[in-house]
């Protein structure tokens, strides 16, 4: 079963979507937190954690081993349901295996982010124990945006992760509600989805006939509002 995490940083929306049974956790990142208007990273993240008891992924924002590890330890102490997000590589393309290995060995729950290939998944797994919880976030949408089929990378990564009961593969950068069904078809463990798409998923099941009628009604309504004439 593919579990849905909500990808968001706005406090009011976290509070709203925390009440939905379909939502099993939350993911965010420095970009979303900045867009939400945060001035202080630590205090804002703690407000996020106050609005839910579900798992939340919060990301480090350093670019070297030492500072990533330090931030990872600090963030991990904020909440027991928290996953520390660590990029698979830094901005120079250097694999963050040392960071992953140390934090994982310390029992810190991790979300390894910005993953694009099963070869990266393989490298990550080589640096993990089989006890501490780990999420590997593969960016499907961003791959598809560049004309790359993400499904082979997911299928191979899911197969590799079967030897680790503590590891879950997450479908990230979701582009449309149908991606949820795709993730389910390949038995992807998790998918992170923005609020507007989650609401569309909740309305799955409408017939094709009803879709035709509702589409025609919307076109007709707009033409009347525009007072078009021929």
N, C-alpha and C positions, 0 to 999 in steps of 0.2 A: 504494500500500500504506500503510495506516494503522499507524504505529509506536506502541507502548505505552510510556509513561513511568509509573513508579511514584510515587504521591503519598504521601510518608512522611517522617518525621524520626527515628524510632527507629533507633539505630545497629545493633542486632542484626538488625532487619528489612532494613535497607539491605544489610548484609553477606549475608543470606540471598537477597534478591531480585536482588542483583547477579550471582548465579550462574545465574539463569534467562535463557535465550536470548531468550525472549519480551519481556523487559524491556530496552529500548534506552536508558533514561536515567531520571533522577529529578527530581521537582519538590518543593519544600517552600515554607513561608512562616513568618513569625514566630509565627503561632498554633500551627502544628504543632510548631515548635521549642520553644516554651514548654511545650506539653503533654508533650513528650518529656523535660522536666525540666532543660532547659539553664539555666545560671546566667550564662554568659558567651557572648554571641552569636558573637563571632569565633572563640573556641577551639572551640565546639561545631560550627560550620560547617566548620572545618578538620578535625575528626574525621570528619564526614560525607564530606568529600573524600578522606580517607585510606582509606575503605572501598569506593571504586569508581573506576574509570577511565572510566566512562560520563558523558555530559553531566549536569550538575546545575544546576538553577535556584535561586539564592539571592536573597532579596528585600531591597531597601533598606527602611528604616522611618522615613525623614524625611517631612516634610509640606510642604516648600518647595523651590523650584528649587535654591538654593545647596547645601543639605544633601544633597538627593537626588543631585546631581551629584558632590559630594564623596564620599559613601558609595559611589556607583557606581564611581568610580575605585579606591577602596580595595578593594572586594570583587572587582573584576575581576582584581586582581593575585594572588589566592589560588590560582588554578588555570587552566590553559589550556583545560580542558573546561567551564568555568563560564559560565553565562548569568546576567547580572544582571537580576533581576526589578524592573521599574519599573511602578507603577500608571498607568493611562491618565489618571486625574485624581487630584487630592489630595482631602483630606477636605472641602474647600469646593467641590468640583466644577470646579476650574480644570484645564483641559487641560494636561498636562505635556509639551507639544511641545518646549519649550526643552531639557528634560532628555533626551528621546528623541533630538533632533537632535544635541546635543553629544556624548553618549556614543556614538551610532552613527557619527558623523563621526570619532571617535577610534579606531574599529575594535573597540569593545567589543561582545561578543555580548549581545543583549538579549532578555528575555522580557517583553513588554508585557502586564500582567495586569489583571484586573477589567474586561474589555471585554464590552459587551453588545449592540453594534449594528454594522452594516456602515458606518454613517456615522462611527463612531469609528475603524473600520479604515481608512476613506478618509483621515481626518485624520492617522492614524499614518503611512500610506504616503507622504504628502506631505512628511514630515519625515525620510525615510530615503534613504540612498544605496542602490546596488544591489550592494554588495560585502559589507558586514558582516552576519553571520547574525542574523536576528531571528525570534522566535516571537511570535505574537499569540494570547493565551489568551482564548477566548470562553467565558463561564460558562453553559453550557447548562442544567445542573441547577437553578441558582438562578433562571434565567428560567422554567423549567418549574414550579418551586415556586410561582411567582406567576401561573400560568395563561397564560404567554406561550410560543408555539411558537418554539423556538430555531432550527429548521432553516432558515427563510428567511434569517436573519442569517448563518448559516454558508455557505450556498450563494452569497450575494452577496459575502461576504468572500473566499471561496476563488476566486471569479471575478476579483475585484480583485487578488488576490495573484499571479495567473498572470503578471503583467508583471514580477514580482520573483523571480528564481531564488533569492535569498537569504532569502526570507520563507516561513515555514511557519505554517499556522493550526492551533491546538491546541484540542481539545474539553476544556474544564475543568469542574469540579464534576460529575463523573460520578455518577449516582444508581443505576444498575443495570448488570449485565454486558451486557445487550442494547444499551446505548448504544454499545458497541464496534462492533457490526454496523451500527448507524445511521451511525456515523462513517465506516465503510468504504464504505457505499452512496453517500455524497456525496463520496467521495474526500478526506476531511479528512486532512491530513498526519500529525497527531499526536493522541493522546488520553492524558490522565493519569488513572490509576485507582488507588484504594487497594488494598493487598495482598490483602484478603479477596476482592475482585472479580476480581483477576487469577487467583487460584486457581480461581475458578468458570469463568472463560474458558478455562482450560487443560483443563477437563472438558466443553467444548462438544461436541455430537455425539450425546448420548444419545437413543434413540428415544422417541417419545411413549408407547409401550406400557410401556417400562421406567420412565418417569417415573410412570405411573399405579401400577405395582406398588410402586415405592419409596415413593410417597406413602402408599398404603394400609398398607404395612408399618410406616411411622413412626407412623401413627395407631393401628394395632393395638398396637404396642409400648408407646406411651404409655398406652393404656387399660389394659393389663395391669399396668404399673408403678403406676398409680393404683388398681388393684384395684376398678374400677368394677363395680357390680352393679345389676340392675333387678329 
